[in-house]
Amino acid sequence: MRRTRKSPLSTLWAALSAFIGLVVLGALSPSAALAAEEPGTKAAGLHISDGRLVEGNGNDFVMRGVNHAHTWYPNELGSLADIKAQGANTVRVVLADGHRWTANSASDVANVIAQCKANRLICVLEVHDTTGYGEDSAAGTLDQAADYWIGLKDVLAGQENYIVINIGNEPWGNTDPAGWTAPTIAAIQKLRNAGFEHTIMVDAPNWGQDWQQVMRTNAQSVYAADTTGNLIFSIHMYSVFDTAAEITDYLNAFVSAKLPILIGEFGGPADQWGDPDEDTMMATAEQLDIGYLAWSWSGNTDPILDLVLNFDPAQMTSWGQRIFNGANGIAQTAKEATVFGGGSGDTQAPTAPGTPAASAVAATSANLSWTASTDNVGVAGYDVVRVSGGTETKVAASTANSVTVTGLTANTAYSFAVYARDAAGNRSARSATVSVTTADTPAGSCSVGYRVVGEWQGGFQGEIAIRNTGTSALSGWKLAFTFANGQTVSNMWGGTPAQSGGSVTVTPASYTNTIPAGGSVTVGFIGSKGATNTAPSAFTLNGAACVNG
């Protein structure tokens, strides 16, 4: 939940039995209906494979959906049909274990699961009573939440294909969030010892937003403590990681380490919660093939809990339109779980693509092409990944057997490989890699403004504004200048310095790497000095002289 701080004969008999079962199923109570599983649907269930969430049949499953405030609106499960109608494949359902709100009973939870299945939605069930624990001693702990799940074991057993258990919502507010790790491990192990095989989801501390990077730092040890490896992390993105650089950096850290992650909550009215970059959140999630679940979605009732009442797709706010119908929205990116009949039932992966070949290698881009894969049904597309040691990061996608990779850094070595995928979500083995070294950035017109912000005995603070006066963007730039009076740079932000004698070179930080045409970036630094502190008389950018001023 959003905080302001920053859910032959035998064959004939089998078919007849299934038909009779479907007729009878409607007359059963919700809990009995859940026990009457269709023959053959029970598999290993949703689980983690190679850092990705997959279904029991091994097909990738990427969650695209919204949250449902069931605990506060228990009579509004009809809105699940609205959620499905907008293209979602998943819903995260708010439950309570009785420590703050009235507990959702076993029969109620059974009905929630039945309704999710009836609407062909994967159901993430979460206990909301743990929110902010550490600031409220009366709040339920993760251990108490684990006991609640164990009490529902008879309802949850056999549903591994359809549900994910989110142990507790947003544990720990501002009080000792570092204490998140041990209780999280203990709760996971408590469920495993009780025989739970489901995918377990864990939220970050700091109201789910991890602004102290506790989950990011300890995720590997928490993941290793789950002997089943069936664990996924959830980050709530509101006003903490809200710029393109911050969003990409945080999510990439998990994906590169093959630690499963999704955005478990995000989104809401800009006038209430500032203007976090939700479009980048969705675009980055799509690029990295990770899930997202919007908290606030329709925008046409209460600004926080506009989740279930009087839903009218014709009255959605701009945010509602973006989450459902935007370029990276649910309707454009969600694929129904194959357990509900989504896809063709195809489980055969495409062959591996041929080794990619590089051409037209420039300073910030390169063209890659490869021999196309084959598939028993058909190849739907290709994913290009950057390979670095044992990690890989998706950098491009294409429906053809070629693509242009952009956003690269000049004069830098890269290694790329390709995966093929089919419409059912089956992914091929990875191709062999190709090594590419980008070219130096061509010289361009520039001007540099240098100023001393403040001085003190033996030291000073300086600032350098670099403006691109050319007609094309500059990426991976290198600035050079010389101090005449023995000054040295001791600390810099916005760039990385290297100094030999008086000669200084500066290369960009990730967030200053590209200077658009007509744009500028600024780097600042702390330096040491003697009695004289003369400004550098000349600057070059990528070897070309810049105008002072």
FILUM-969832 format. One record per residue (C-alpha): residue in one letter; x, z, y. Coordinates in Angstrom, 1 decimal. Layout:
N
   r        u        w        v
   A        X        Z        Y
...
//
This chain:
549
   r        u        w        v
   M      0.0      0.0      0.0
   R      1.3     -0.9      3.4
   R      3.0      1.8      5.4
   T      3.8      1.4      9.1
   R      7.4      2.2      8.5
   K      9.6      0.2      8.4
   S     -3.8     -5.2    -11.3
   P    -10.0    -27.1    -44.9
   L    -12.4    -24.4    -45.9
   S    -10.4    -21.6    -44.7
   T    -10.0    -23.4    -41.4
   L    -13.8    -23.9    -41.2
   W    -14.4    -20.2    -42.0
   A    -11.9    -19.2    -39.3
   A    -13.6    -21.4    -36.7
   L    -17.0    -20.1    -37.7
   S    -15.7    -16.5    -37.6
   A    -14.3    -17.1    -34.1
   F    -17.6    -18.6    -32.9
   I    -19.6    -15.6    -34.3
   G    -17.1    -13.2    -32.7
   L    -17.6    -14.8    -29.3
   V    -21.4    -14.5    -29.6
   V    -21.1    -10.9    -30.7
   L    -18.5    -10.0    -28.1
   G    -20.9    -10.1    -25.2
   A    -23.0     -7.4    -26.8
   L    -20.1     -5.0    -27.3
   S    -19.1     -2.3    -24.9
   P    -16.0     -3.1    -22.8
   S    -13.7     -1.0    -25.0
   A    -15.1     -2.5    -28.3
   A    -14.8     -6.0    -26.8
   L    -11.1     -5.4    -26.1
   A    -10.5     -4.4    -29.7
   A    -12.1     -7.6    -30.9
   E     -9.1     -9.8    -30.0
   E     -9.3    -13.5    -30.8
   P     -7.3    -14.4    -34.0
   G     -3.9    -15.7    -33.3
   T     -3.7    -14.6    -29.6
   K     -1.6    -11.5    -30.3
   A      2.1    -12.3    -29.9
   A      5.1    -10.4    -28.7
   G      3.3    -10.2    -25.4
   L      4.5    -10.6    -21.8
   H      8.2     -9.8    -21.8
   I     11.5    -10.3    -20.0
   S     13.9    -13.1    -21.2
   D     17.1    -14.0    -19.5
   G     16.0    -12.2    -16.3
   R     12.6    -13.9    -16.2
   L      9.1    -12.9    -17.1
   V      7.8    -15.0    -20.0
   E      4.7    -15.0    -22.2
   G      4.6    -14.1    -25.9
   N      5.1    -17.8    -26.7
   G      8.3    -17.9    -24.5
   N      6.8    -19.9    -21.6
   D      7.8    -18.8    -18.2
   F      5.1    -16.9    -16.3
   V      5.4    -16.5    -12.5
   M      2.9    -14.2    -11.0
   R      0.9    -15.6     -8.1
   G     -1.9    -13.3     -6.9
   V     -3.3    -10.5     -4.9
   N     -4.1     -6.8     -5.1
   H     -7.6     -5.3     -5.7
   A     -8.4     -1.9     -4.4
   H    -10.5     -0.9     -7.4
   T    -10.1      2.9     -7.0
   W    -11.8      2.8     -3.6
   Y    -14.2      0.0     -4.4
   P    -15.1      0.6     -8.1
   N    -18.3     -1.6     -8.0
   E    -16.6     -4.7     -6.6
   L    -15.0     -6.3     -9.7
   G    -17.1     -9.3     -9.1
   S    -14.5    -10.3     -6.5
   L    -12.1    -11.1     -9.3
   A    -14.0    -14.4     -9.6
   D    -13.3    -15.0     -6.0
   I     -9.6    -14.3     -6.5
   K     -9.5    -16.7     -9.5
   A    -11.5    -19.4     -7.6
   Q     -8.7    -19.5     -5.0
   G     -6.1    -20.3     -7.7
   A     -4.5    -17.0     -8.5
   N     -3.2    -16.3    -12.0
   T     -2.6    -12.5    -11.5
   V     -4.3     -9.5     -9.9
   R     -2.8     -6.1     -9.3
   V     -5.5     -3.4     -9.7
   V     -5.3      0.0     -7.9
   L     -6.1      2.9    -10.3
   A     -5.8      6.7     -9.8
   D     -4.8      9.4    -12.3
   G     -6.7     12.1    -10.6
   H     -4.1     13.8     -8.5
   R     -5.2     12.4     -5.2
   W     -8.3     10.4     -6.0
   T    -10.9     10.5     -8.8
   A     -9.2      9.4    -12.0
   N    -10.2      6.1    -13.5
   S    -11.5      6.8    -16.9
   A    -10.5      5.0    -20.2
   S    -13.9      3.2    -20.3
   D    -13.4      2.0    -16.7
   V     -9.9      0.8    -17.3
   A    -11.1     -1.0    -20.4
   N    -13.8     -2.7    -18.3
   V    -11.1     -3.7    -15.7
   I     -9.1     -5.4    -18.4
   A    -12.2     -7.1    -19.8
   Q    -13.1     -8.5    -16.4
   C     -9.5     -9.6    -15.7
   K     -9.6    -11.5    -19.0
   A    -13.0    -12.9    -18.4
   N    -11.7    -14.3    -15.2
   R     -8.5    -15.6    -16.8
   L     -6.2    -13.3    -14.7
   I     -3.2    -11.4    -15.9
   C     -3.8     -7.8    -14.9
   V     -1.1     -5.5    -13.4
   L     -2.5     -2.0    -13.6
   E     -0.9      0.6    -11.3
   V     -1.4      4.3    -10.5
   H     -1.6      4.8     -6.7
   D     -1.4      8.6     -6.8
   T      2.4      8.5     -6.7
   T      2.5      7.0     -3.2
   G      5.1      8.8     -1.0
   Y      5.9     11.6     -3.5
   G      8.6     13.8     -2.0
   E      6.7     14.2      1.3
   D      3.6     15.6     -0.4
   S      4.2     18.2     -3.1
   A      0.6     17.8     -4.3
   A      1.1     14.1     -5.1
   G      1.4     13.0     -8.8
   T      4.9     12.4    -10.0
   L      6.0      9.5    -12.1
   D      6.1     11.9    -15.1
   Q      2.4     12.7    -14.5
   A      1.6      9.0    -14.2
   A      3.4      8.3    -17.5
   D      1.1     11.0    -19.1
   Y     -1.9      9.2    -17.6
   W     -0.8      5.9    -19.2
   I     -0.2      7.7    -22.6
   G     -3.8      9.0    -22.3
   L     -5.0      5.4    -22.1
   K     -2.9      4.2    -25.0
   D     -5.9      3.3    -27.2
   V     -7.2      1.1    -24.4
   L     -3.9     -0.5    -23.6
   A     -2.7     -1.1    -27.1
   G     -3.0     -4.8    -28.2
   Q     -3.2     -6.0    -24.6
   E      0.5     -6.8    -24.2
   N     -0.4    -10.5    -23.7
   Y     -2.7     -9.7    -20.8
   I     -1.4     -6.6    -18.8
   V      1.6     -5.2    -17.1
   I      1.9     -1.5    -16.5
   N      3.1     -0.6    -13.0
   I      4.0      3.1    -13.6
   G      3.4      4.3    -10.0
   N      2.9      2.9     -6.5
   E      5.6      3.4     -3.9
   P      7.2      6.6     -5.2
   W      9.1      8.6     -2.6
   G      8.7      8.3      1.1
   N     11.5      9.4      3.3
   T     12.4     12.6      1.4
   D     15.3     12.2     -1.1
   P     14.6      8.6     -2.2
   A     17.9      8.8     -4.0
   G     16.1     11.0     -6.5
   W     14.1      7.9     -7.6
   T     16.5      6.8    -10.3
   A     16.4      9.7    -12.9
   P     12.6     10.2    -12.8
   T     12.1      6.5    -13.0
   I     14.3      6.3    -16.1
   A     12.6      9.3    -17.6
   A      9.1      7.9    -17.1
   I     10.1      4.6    -18.7
   Q     11.6      6.3    -21.7
   K      8.6      8.5    -22.0
   L      6.3      5.5    -22.4
   R      8.7      3.8    -24.8
   N      9.0      6.9    -26.9
   A      5.1      6.9    -27.0
   G      5.2      3.4    -28.5
   F      4.4      1.3    -25.5
   E      5.8     -2.3    -25.8
   H      4.2     -3.6    -22.6
   T      6.1     -5.0    -19.7
   I      6.7     -2.1    -17.3
   M      6.9     -2.6    -13.6
   V      8.6     -0.1    -11.3
   D      8.3      0.1     -7.5
   A     11.1      0.8     -5.1
   P     11.3      4.1     -3.2
   N     10.9      4.4      0.6
   W      7.2      3.5      0.4
   G      8.2      0.7     -2.0
   Q     10.4     -1.0      0.7
   D     13.8      0.3     -0.4
   W     15.2      0.4      3.2
   Q     18.0      2.7      1.9
   Q     18.8      0.1     -0.9
   V     18.4      2.8     -3.6
   M     16.7      0.5     -6.1
   R     19.1     -2.4     -5.3
   T     22.0     -0.1     -6.0
   N     20.7      1.5     -9.1
   A     18.6     -1.3    -10.7
   Q     21.2     -2.2    -13.2
   S     21.4      1.4    -14.6
   V     17.6      1.7    -14.7
   Y     17.2     -1.6    -16.5
   A     19.9     -0.7    -19.0
   A     18.1      2.5    -19.8
   D     15.1      0.6    -21.1
   T     16.2     -0.3    -24.7
   T     13.5     -2.9    -24.9
   G     14.7     -4.8    -21.8
   N     11.1     -5.3    -20.9
   L     11.2     -4.1    -17.3
   I     10.6     -5.7    -13.9
   F     11.3     -4.4    -10.5
   S      8.9     -4.6     -7.5
   I      9.8     -4.6     -3.8
   H      7.1     -4.2     -1.1
   M      8.1     -6.4      1.8
   Y      6.6     -5.5      5.2
   S      8.7     -4.5      8.2
   V     12.0     -3.8      6.5
   F     13.2     -7.0      4.9
   D     11.4     -9.3      7.2
   T     13.8    -12.1      8.4
   A     14.9    -15.1      6.4
   A     18.4    -13.8      5.9
   E     17.2    -10.3      4.8
   I     14.6    -11.6      2.5
   T     16.9    -14.1      0.8
   D     19.8    -11.7      0.5
   Y     17.7     -8.9     -1.1
   L     15.9    -11.1     -3.6
   N     19.0    -13.1     -4.5
   A     20.9     -9.9     -5.3
   F     18.5     -9.3     -8.2
   V     18.1    -12.9     -9.4
   S     21.8    -13.6     -9.4
   A     22.3    -10.5    -11.5
   K     19.5    -11.6    -13.8
   L     17.5     -8.4    -12.9
   P     13.8     -9.3    -13.0
   I     12.0     -8.8     -9.7
   L      8.9     -9.8     -7.8
   I      7.3     -9.1     -4.4
   G      4.6     -6.5     -5.4
   E      3.0     -6.2     -2.0
   F      3.3     -8.1      1.3
   G      1.2     -9.7      4.0
   G     -1.3     -8.6      6.6
   P     -2.5     -9.1     10.1
   A      0.4     -9.8     12.5
   D     -1.2     -7.9     15.3
   Q     -1.2     -4.6     13.3
   W      2.1     -4.9     11.3
   G      4.3     -6.9     13.6
   D      5.3    -10.4     12.5
   P      7.3    -10.3      9.2
   D      8.2    -13.7      7.9
   E      5.7    -14.0      5.0
   D      6.1    -17.7      4.8
   T      9.8    -17.3      4.0
   M      8.8    -14.6      1.5
   M      6.6    -17.1     -0.3
   A      9.1    -20.0      0.0
   T     12.0    -17.9     -1.3
   A      9.9    -16.6     -4.2
   E      9.0    -20.2     -5.1
   Q     12.6    -21.3     -4.8
   L     13.8    -18.4     -7.0
   D     10.8    -18.7     -9.5
   I      9.8    -15.1     -8.9
   G      6.3    -13.7     -8.5
   Y      4.5    -12.4     -5.4
   L      1.2    -10.4     -5.0
   A     -0.3    -10.2     -1.6
   W     -1.8     -6.8     -0.5
   S     -4.1     -7.9      2.3
   W     -5.4    -11.4      1.7
   S     -8.8    -12.5      2.9
   G     -8.5    -11.2      6.5
   N    -12.2    -11.1      7.1
   T    -13.2     -7.5      6.6
   D    -11.1     -4.3      7.2
   P     -7.6     -5.3      8.3
   I     -5.9     -3.2      5.6
   L     -8.3     -3.2      2.7
   D     -9.8     -6.7      3.2
   L     -9.6     -7.2     -0.6
   V    -13.0     -7.1     -2.2
   L    -16.0     -7.0      0.1
   N    -18.1     -9.9      1.2
   F    -15.3    -12.5      0.5
   D    -16.0    -15.8      2.2
   P    -13.3    -18.5      1.8
   A    -14.8    -20.3      4.8
   Q    -14.1    -17.2      7.0
   M    -10.5    -16.5      6.0
   T     -8.0    -15.7      8.8
   S     -4.9    -17.8      9.2
   W     -3.1    -15.4      7.0
   G     -5.7    -15.8      4.2
   Q     -5.4    -19.5      4.5
   R     -1.6    -19.3      4.3
   I     -1.5    -17.0      1.2
   F     -4.0    -19.2     -0.7
   N     -3.6    -22.7      0.7
   G     -0.2    -22.8      2.4
   A      2.7    -25.0      1.2
   N      4.0    -22.2     -1.0
   G      0.7    -20.5     -1.3
   I     -1.2    -19.5     -4.5
   A     -3.3    -22.7     -4.9
   Q     -0.1    -24.8     -4.7
   T      2.2    -22.8     -6.9
   A      0.2    -20.7     -9.5
   K      0.0    -21.8    -13.1
   E     -2.5    -20.2    -15.4
   A     -1.2    -18.1    -18.3
   T     -1.2    -20.2    -21.5
   V     -2.8    -17.2    -23.3
   F     -6.0    -18.2    -21.5
   G     -5.5    -21.9    -22.5
   G     -3.5    -22.8    -19.4
   G     -1.2    -25.7    -20.2
   S     -1.4    -27.7    -23.4
   G     -0.1    -25.1    -25.9
   D      3.1    -27.0    -25.9
   T      6.1    -24.8    -26.9
   Q      8.8    -27.4    -27.3
   A     11.4    -27.4    -24.5
   P     12.9    -30.6    -23.0
   T     16.4    -31.7    -24.0
   A     19.2    -30.6    -21.7
   P     19.9    -32.9    -18.7
   G     23.1    -34.8    -18.6
   T     26.1    -33.5    -16.7
   P     25.4    -34.0    -13.0
   A     27.5    -36.3    -11.0
   A     28.2    -35.7     -7.3
   S     28.2    -38.3     -4.5
   A     28.0    -38.4     -0.7
   V     29.7    -35.0     -0.5
   A     29.6    -33.9      3.1
   A     30.4    -30.7      4.9
   T     27.0    -29.1      4.3
   S     25.3    -31.3      1.6
   A     25.9    -33.2     -1.6
   N     23.9    -35.7     -3.7
   L     23.6    -34.8     -7.4
   S     22.3    -37.1    -10.2
   W     22.1    -36.7    -13.9
   T     20.8    -38.4    -17.1
   A     17.2    -37.6    -17.5
   S     15.9    -35.2    -20.1
   T     13.4    -36.1    -22.8
   D     10.4    -34.1    -23.9
   N      7.6    -34.4    -26.5
   V      5.0    -34.4    -23.8
   G      6.8    -35.1    -20.6
   V      9.3    -33.7    -18.2
   A      7.7    -32.1    -15.1
   G     10.8    -31.5    -13.0
   Y     14.3    -30.2    -12.7
   D     15.9    -27.1    -11.2
   V     19.4    -27.2     -9.8
   V     21.4    -24.0     -9.9
   R     24.7    -22.9     -8.4
   V     26.8    -21.3    -11.1
   S     29.3    -18.6    -10.1
   G     30.9    -16.7    -13.0
   G     28.1    -15.3    -15.1
   T     25.4    -15.6    -12.4
   E     23.4    -18.6    -11.2
   T     21.1    -19.1     -8.2
   K     18.5    -21.8     -7.9
   V     19.3    -24.1     -4.9
   A     17.0    -27.1     -5.3
   A     14.2    -28.6     -7.3
   S     13.2    -32.2     -8.0
   T     10.7    -34.2    -10.0
   A     13.3    -37.0    -10.3
   N     16.8    -36.9    -11.9
   S     18.5    -36.7     -8.6
   V     18.5    -34.4     -5.6
   T     20.3    -33.7     -2.3
   V     21.6    -30.1     -2.1
   T     21.7    -28.9      1.5
   G     22.7    -25.7      3.3
   L     26.3    -25.7      1.9
   T     29.4    -24.4      3.7
   A     32.1    -26.7      4.7
   N     35.4    -26.8      2.8
   T     34.0    -24.7      0.0
   A     34.1    -25.1     -3.8
   Y     30.8    -25.1     -5.7
   S     29.7    -25.4     -9.3
   F     26.2    -26.9    -10.1
   A     24.1    -27.3    -13.2
   V     20.6    -28.5    -14.0
   Y     17.6    -27.3    -16.1
   A     14.6    -29.4    -17.1
   R     11.1    -28.0    -17.4
   D      7.8    -29.4    -18.7
   A      4.2    -28.8    -17.5
   A      3.7    -25.9    -20.0
   G      6.6    -24.0    -18.4
   N      9.2    -24.6    -21.2
   R     12.7    -24.8    -19.9
   S     15.6    -26.7    -21.4
   A     19.1    -25.5    -22.1
   R     21.4    -25.7    -19.1
   S     23.4    -28.9    -18.5
   A     27.1    -28.9    -18.2
   T     28.4    -28.0    -14.8
   V     29.9    -30.2    -12.1
   S     32.4    -28.9     -9.5
   V     32.0    -30.0     -5.9
   T     34.2    -29.2     -2.8
   T     32.5    -29.9      0.4
   A     34.2    -31.7      3.3
   D     35.5    -30.1      6.5
   T     33.0    -30.0      9.3
   P     33.5    -33.0     11.6
   A     34.6    -32.0     15.1
   G     31.8    -31.8     17.6
   S     31.3    -31.0     21.3
   C     31.3    -27.4     22.1
   S     31.7    -24.8     24.9
   V     32.8    -21.2     24.6
   G     32.1    -18.3     26.8
   Y     34.4    -15.3     26.6
   R     33.9    -12.0     28.3
   V     35.0     -8.4     28.1
   V     32.0     -6.1     27.7
   G     33.9     -2.9     28.3
   E     37.4     -1.4     28.4
   W     39.0      2.0     27.8
   Q     42.6      3.2     27.4
   G     44.2      1.2     24.6
   G     41.0     -0.7     23.7
   F     38.2     -2.9     24.7
   Q     35.0     -4.7     23.5
   G     34.8     -8.4     23.6
   E     32.1    -11.1     23.2
   I     32.4    -14.8     22.4
   A     29.4    -17.1     22.8
   I     29.9    -20.5     21.0
   R     27.6    -23.3     22.0
   N     27.1    -26.6     20.1
   T     26.8    -29.3     22.8
   G     26.8    -32.1     20.2
   T     23.9    -33.9     18.7
   S     24.0    -32.5     15.1
   A     24.1    -29.0     13.6
   L     27.5    -27.4     12.8
   S     27.8    -25.4      9.6
   G     30.8    -23.5      8.2
   W     32.6    -23.7     11.6
   K     36.0    -22.2     12.4
   L     36.9    -21.0     15.9
   A     40.5    -20.6     17.0
   F     42.2    -19.1     20.1
   T     45.3    -17.1     21.1
   F     45.7    -13.8     22.8
   A     48.6    -13.8     25.4
   N     49.1    -10.1     25.8
   G     49.4     -8.8     22.2
   Q     45.7     -7.9     21.8
   T     44.5     -7.4     18.2
   V     41.0     -7.5     16.7
   S     40.1     -4.4     14.7
   N     36.4     -5.0     14.0
   M     34.1     -7.9     14.4
   W     30.3     -8.6     13.9
   G     28.8    -12.1     13.7
   G     32.1    -13.5     12.2
   T     35.2    -12.7     10.1
   P     38.5    -12.7     12.0
   A     42.0    -13.5     10.7
   Q     45.0    -12.9     13.0
   S     48.7    -13.8     12.9
   G     50.5    -12.6     15.9
   G     48.4    -13.6     18.9
   S     46.7    -16.4     17.0
   V     43.1    -15.6     15.9
   T     40.7    -17.6     13.8
   V     37.0    -16.7     13.3
   T     34.8    -17.9     10.5
   P     31.0    -17.3     10.6
   A     28.9    -14.6      9.0
   S     26.0    -15.7      6.8
   Y     23.6    -15.4      9.7
   T     25.8    -17.3     12.2
   N     26.9    -20.0      9.8
   T     24.9    -22.8     11.3
   I     24.8    -23.7     15.0
   P     22.0    -26.1     15.7
   A     22.5    -29.0     18.2
   G     22.0    -27.5     21.6
   G     22.1    -24.0     20.2
   S     24.6    -21.1     20.2
   V     25.8    -18.1     18.3
   T     27.5    -15.0     19.5
   V     30.2    -12.9     17.9
   G     31.4     -9.5     19.2
   F     34.4     -7.4     18.4
   I     36.4     -4.3     19.1
   G     40.1     -4.9     20.0
   S     43.2     -3.0     21.0
   K     45.2     -3.8     24.1
   G     48.0     -2.8     26.3
   A     48.1     -2.6     30.1
   T     47.2     -6.3     30.4
   N     44.1     -7.9     28.8
   T     44.1    -11.6     29.8
   A     41.3    -13.7     28.3
   P     42.4    -16.6     26.0
   S     42.9    -19.7     27.9
   A     41.7    -22.3     25.3
   F     39.4    -22.4     22.3
   T     39.0    -25.0     19.5
   L     36.1    -25.4     17.1
   N     37.0    -27.1     13.8
   G     40.1    -28.3     15.5
   A     38.4    -29.9     18.5
   A     38.9    -28.4     22.0
   C     36.0    -26.7     23.6
   V     35.1    -26.4     27.2
   N     35.5    -22.9     28.7
   G     32.4    -21.5     30.3
//
